Amino acid sequence: MKDEAADASVYVRERSRDGRKDLRYPAAPEPLAVPVYDNHCHLEIEDGEEPLSLGEQLDRASAAGIAGVVQSSGDIDSSRWAVHAAESDPRVLAAVAIHPNDAPTYAEQGRLDEAIAVIDALAAHPRVRAVGETGLDFFRTGAEGRPAQLASFEAHIAIAKRHDIALQIHDRDAHREVLDTLHRVGAPERTVFHCFSGDEAVAREASEAGCWLSFAGNVTFKNAQNLRDALRVTPRERILVETDAPFLTPTPHRGRPNAPYLVPVTVRFMAAELDIELDELCAQLAANTVAVYGEWS
């Protein structure tokens, strides 16, 4: 499924093989007894030595105790793919958006307003339950691209409010600016910090503002003590889990392709960090995810 704006969709796809050392998918972990959801993945990206189809990804996930996924987007093309996937399989819900690192490219083409209008139209679909991923990224985009990022972010916030769906925030090296924007314009009722990357202070401020914090496989990384500190201070009812697949594969599989069936690795790590029974954490994560996105069927 291609779109004439596909030339602008570079960021997510270019990440797909960054840092890959081993392109084989890891072995499946022990399944979870209490199913959870992967609330952020990019299954349109064919990764690994033997790429998996959507059905194969979802079947592996189901076998591992993953009840459903939220297929997230970063441009027009992937947003349309997400809607199609959600129409095709009841285990998928869709999130649609222009990624903050793609927003300046659309703006340079004079097409940012047009792209946002497409996202607004797609957001009306009943299987679209979030606008995402949107936000601010000051790591990959320089100062010249920040006005377009901010304009896009605010427009996406308005779309989420208009359709009464969740907002998935991409926040990299822009914690203060993201929080200030949410305070200034008002966050949607259900706002998620996807792949939370802040520290304990950011976690406290975001959760006190009523946001959910979604933790990915990088919470298991040796150099990610800030994420573990953030996890421990986040109220249990505000914690979500995700893969961001095919990225951020949890330890001990770091450097290999990620997929929703690997969520149990991250969840078991989180349970140990929080000193909570695995089944109890799974039940909480599932309830939290449904509170944000609604029921899958």
C-alpha positions in Angstrom: 0.0 0.0 0.0 1.8 3.1 -1.2 1.0 6.8 -1.1 2.3 9.8 -3.1 3.6 11.2 0.2 5.7 8.1 0.9 8.9 9.9 0.1 8.4 11.9 3.3 8.2 8.7 5.4 11.9 8.1 6.1 12.3 8.2 9.9 10.7 5.0 11.1 11.8 2.9 8.1 15.4 4.1 8.4 15.5 3.0 12.0 14.6 -0.6 11.1 18.1 -1.9 10.8 20.0 0.6 12.9 22.4 -1.3 15.2 21.2 -4.7 14.1 23.9 -7.4 14.9 21.8 -10.5 14.4 18.8 -10.5 12.1 17.2 -13.7 13.4 14.1 -13.5 15.5 14.7 -14.7 19.1 13.1 -17.9 20.5 9.7 -17.5 22.0 9.6 -16.9 25.8 7.4 -18.7 28.2 3.8 -17.5 27.6 2.1 -15.3 30.1 -0.7 -16.9 32.0 -2.6 -13.6 32.2 -2.8 -12.0 28.8 -1.6 -8.4 28.2 -1.4 -6.0 25.2 1.4 -4.5 23.2 0.2 -0.9 23.0 2.7 0.3 20.4 4.3 -1.5 17.5 5.2 -1.1 13.8 4.4 -4.4 12.2 4.4 -2.8 8.7 8.2 -2.9 8.8 9.5 -6.2 7.4 12.5 -7.0 9.6 14.7 -9.9 10.3 16.3 -12.6 8.1 12.9 -14.1 7.5 10.3 -11.3 7.8 7.0 -12.2 9.3 3.6 -11.4 7.8 1.0 -9.6 9.9 -0.8 -12.9 10.6 2.4 -14.7 11.6 3.3 -11.8 14.0 -0.2 -11.9 15.6 -0.2 -15.7 15.9 3.1 -15.7 17.6 1.9 -13.0 19.9 -1.3 -14.9 20.8 0.7 -18.0 21.6 2.9 -15.9 24.0 -0.1 -14.5 25.9 -0.5 -11.2 24.0 -4.2 -10.5 23.5 -3.8 -7.7 21.0 -1.6 -4.9 19.7 -1.9 -1.2 18.8 -0.4 -0.7 15.4 1.2 2.8 15.5 2.1 5.1 12.6 4.4 7.8 11.5 3.2 9.0 8.1 0.2 8.8 5.7 1.3 5.5 4.2 1.8 3.7 7.5 -1.4 5.3 8.9 -3.4 3.8 6.1 -1.7 0.5 6.6 -2.6 0.5 10.3 -6.2 1.1 9.5 -6.2 -1.7 7.0 -4.5 -4.0 9.5 -7.1 -3.2 12.2 -9.9 -3.9 9.7 -8.3 -7.2 8.8 -7.8 -8.7 12.2 -9.6 -8.2 15.5 -6.3 -8.5 17.4 -5.2 -5.1 16.0 -6.2 -1.5 16.9 -4.8 1.4 14.9 -3.0 4.6 15.8 -2.5 7.2 13.1 -0.2 10.2 12.9 2.7 12.1 11.3 5.8 11.4 13.2 7.6 14.5 14.6 10.7 13.7 12.6 8.7 13.5 9.4 6.6 16.7 10.1 9.4 19.0 8.9 9.7 17.1 5.6 6.0 17.4 4.9 6.3 21.1 5.8 9.2 21.6 3.4 7.0 20.1 0.7 4.2 22.5 1.6 2.0 19.5 2.5 1.9 19.4 6.3 -1.6 20.7 6.5 -2.8 18.3 3.8 -1.1 15.4 5.7 -2.7 16.4 9.0 -6.1 16.5 7.2 -5.6 12.9 6.1 -4.8 11.9 9.7 -7.9 13.7 10.9 -10.1 11.8 8.4 -8.5 8.4 9.3 -9.0 9.1 13.0 -12.7 8.9 12.6 -12.5 5.2 11.8 -13.9 3.1 14.7 -10.8 0.8 14.8 -8.5 3.9 15.2 -8.2 4.3 18.9 -5.2 6.7 19.1 -3.4 9.5 17.4 0.2 8.5 17.4 3.0 8.7 17.3 3.3 12.4 17.6 5.2 14.8 19.8 8.6 16.4 19.8 12.1 15.0 19.0 15.1 17.3 19.5 17.6 14.5 19.0 17.2 13.8 15.3 15.6 17.1 14.2 17.5 20.4 14.5 16.2 23.8 15.5 15.1 24.6 12.0 12.5 21.8 12.1 11.1 22.5 15.5 8.4 24.9 14.4 6.9 22.3 12.1 7.2 19.7 14.9 5.4 21.9 17.3 2.6 22.9 14.8 2.1 19.2 14.0 2.1 18.2 17.6 -0.6 20.7 18.5 -2.7 19.7 15.5 -2.5 16.1 16.5 -3.5 16.9 20.1 -6.6 18.7 18.6 -7.4 15.6 16.5 -7.3 13.3 19.5 -9.6 15.6 21.4 -12.0 16.0 18.5 -12.4 12.2 18.0 -12.2 11.4 21.8 -9.3 8.9 21.3 -6.0 8.5 23.0 -2.8 10.4 22.2 0.6 8.5 21.8 3.5 10.9 22.5 7.0 10.4 21.0 9.3 12.4 23.3 13.1 12.4 22.7 15.3 15.0 24.3 12.3 17.3 24.6 10.7 16.4 28.0 10.2 19.9 29.2 8.8 21.2 25.9 6.4 18.3 25.6 5.1 18.7 29.1 4.8 22.5 28.7 2.9 22.0 25.5 0.4 19.6 27.2 0.0 22.1 30.1 -0.5 25.0 27.7 -3.0 23.5 25.3 -4.5 20.8 27.5 -3.7 17.1 27.2 -6.4 14.7 25.8 -8.1 12.7 28.5 -6.1 9.6 27.6 -2.5 10.6 26.9 0.4 8.0 26.7 4.1 8.7 26.8 5.1 6.0 24.3 8.5 4.4 25.0 8.9 6.5 28.1 12.4 8.0 28.0 12.5 10.4 30.9 13.7 10.1 34.5 11.9 9.9 37.9 11.0 13.6 37.9 9.5 13.5 34.5 7.6 10.3 35.4 6.2 12.0 38.5 5.1 15.1 36.6 3.5 13.2 33.7 1.6 10.8 35.9 0.4 13.6 38.2 -0.9 15.2 35.0 -3.0 12.1 34.4 -0.8 10.6 31.7 0.1 6.9 31.2 3.7 5.9 30.9 4.5 3.0 28.4 7.7 1.1 29.0 9.5 -0.8 26.2 12.3 -3.3 26.1 14.9 -0.6 26.8 13.9 -0.6 30.5 15.9 -3.8 30.6 19.1 -2.2 29.2 22.0 -2.0 31.6 22.5 1.8 31.0 18.8 2.6 31.6 18.6 3.1 35.3 16.6 6.3 34.7 13.8 4.2 33.2 13.8 1.7 36.1 13.7 4.6 38.6 10.8 6.1 36.6 9.0 2.8 36.5 9.2 2.4 40.3 7.6 5.9 41.0 4.8 5.5 38.4 1.4 4.6 39.9 0.5 1.1 39.0 -2.7 2.2 37.3 -0.6 4.4 34.9 1.8 1.8 33.6 1.6 0.3 30.1 3.9 -2.0 28.2 5.0 -2.0 24.5 7.6 -3.3 22.1 8.0 -0.5 19.7 8.7 -3.5 17.4 10.9 -4.1 15.5 13.0 -1.8 17.7 14.2 -1.8 21.4 14.4 -5.6 21.7 14.8 -6.4 25.5 17.8 -8.0 27.1 19.1 -10.7 26.5 18.1 -10.3 22.8 19.2 -6.7 22.3 20.4 -6.1 18.7 18.0 -8.6 17.2 14.5 -7.9 15.7 11.7 -7.2 18.2 8.1 -8.4 17.9 5.0 -8.5 20.1 5.6 -12.1 21.1 8.6 -10.9 23.2 6.5 -8.7 25.5 6.7 -11.4 28.2 10.4 -10.8 28.5 9.9 -7.1 29.4 6.8 -7.8 31.6 8.8 -10.3 33.7 11.6 -7.8 34.1 9.1 -5.1 35.2 7.5 -7.4 37.7 10.9 -8.2 39.3 11.7 -4.5 39.4 8.4 -3.6 41.1 8.6 -6.7 43.4 5.1 -7.7 42.3 3.6 -11.1 41.3 3.7 -11.5 37.5 0.0 -12.4 37.2 -0.9 -9.3 39.3 1.1 -7.0 37.1 -0.3 -8.6 33.9 -3.8 -8.1 35.1 -3.1 -4.4 35.9 -1.4 -3.8 32.6 -4.3 -5.3 30.7 -6.8 -3.2 32.6 -4.8 -0.1 32.1 -4.5 -0.7 28.3 -8.2 -1.2 27.9 -8.9 1.9 30.0 -6.8 3.9 27.4 -7.8 2.2 24.1 -11.1 0.5 24.8 -12.0 -3.1 24.0 -10.4 -4.9 21.1 -13.5 -6.7 19.9 
